[in-house]
Amino acid sequence: MPALSAATRFSLDGRVALVTGASRGIGWGIAEALAEAGATVVLNGRDAATLDERKAALDGRGFPCDTAVFDVTDEGQVRAGIGGVLSRRGRLDILIANAGIHHGAPLAQTTSSDWRRVMAANLDACFTLAREASLPMVAQRHGRIVFTGSLMAIMGRATIHAYAASKAGVASLARTLGAELGEHGVTCNAIAPGYIETDMTSRFREDAATFERIARRVPARRWGTPRDVAGLAVFLAGDAGAYINGQQIVVDGGLSITPF
Ligand code: NDP
């Protein structure tokens, strides 16, 4: 078989991608980038009106896309949502399990229900989404599963117990799924972003001193944007990333390699 050109190896033409948490932030950045690379993108979130606006933006650029309104913490909705992608588009090649929530509070004020809510959205959902997506992927002998993890999977910070533990679980889940699904042509990896400018981090950015302090700690001397994360998602989703499996890859402008 002749070797594919670099452009072909990075192209997502003909691929169908489901992106959870695509209504804003990192998920929307990834969805736009996948569409630009040629994929048909299915935008997930819980708010139909926002997703319709996002769909209109992609429609306006001539990119094929659908919306799939469901809550990733509800197993039945996940199954129905992925079933909907299959019945509309006939296949599912790429799952970007990106939806997530943050919770920060001192240990004594973190309730069990806070803990479970974060685990359900950030870790349990990755498990159910990956399981349901893997069924058509294994059958078609091709698939890419990409989780949005976090730098906090490998770094510690006070008050984010459930969040950090959930993201460490995501990295571990990527490894075990990579090991199990690799022989079926399916890879599974986690992207671990550093500090990215989205709604999730707005409270850090509202305080100018905190915003500057974090920017100064990053060798790039700036916060990341959703587009900074999206390039890796496109790479992992395509043929160019076919031999990368079970990894957690950090996208943090170099923050994690500096001691202070
Ligand atoms: P945002 O808060 O900006 O966006 C979160 C997205 O997740 C929204 O689209 C939201 O949609 C969706 N979402 C949340 N809960 C659910 C649910 N139960 N079902 C379906 N969709 C849901 O966050 P970010 O873009 O910053 O974060 C995206 C991912 O990146 C998360 O997993 C986060 O942990 C991770 N991350 C973010 C970092 C950052 O600095 N911003 C750093 C490291 C990791 P809606 O509310 O409309 O339903």
Residues whose N, C-alpha, C, O or C-beta is under 5 A from the ligand:
A	BS01	NDP	G21 A22 S23 R24 G25 I26 G27 G45 R46 D47 F70 D71 V72 T73 N98 A99 G100 I101 A121 T148 G149 S150 L151 P193 G194 Y195 I196 T198 D199 M200 T201
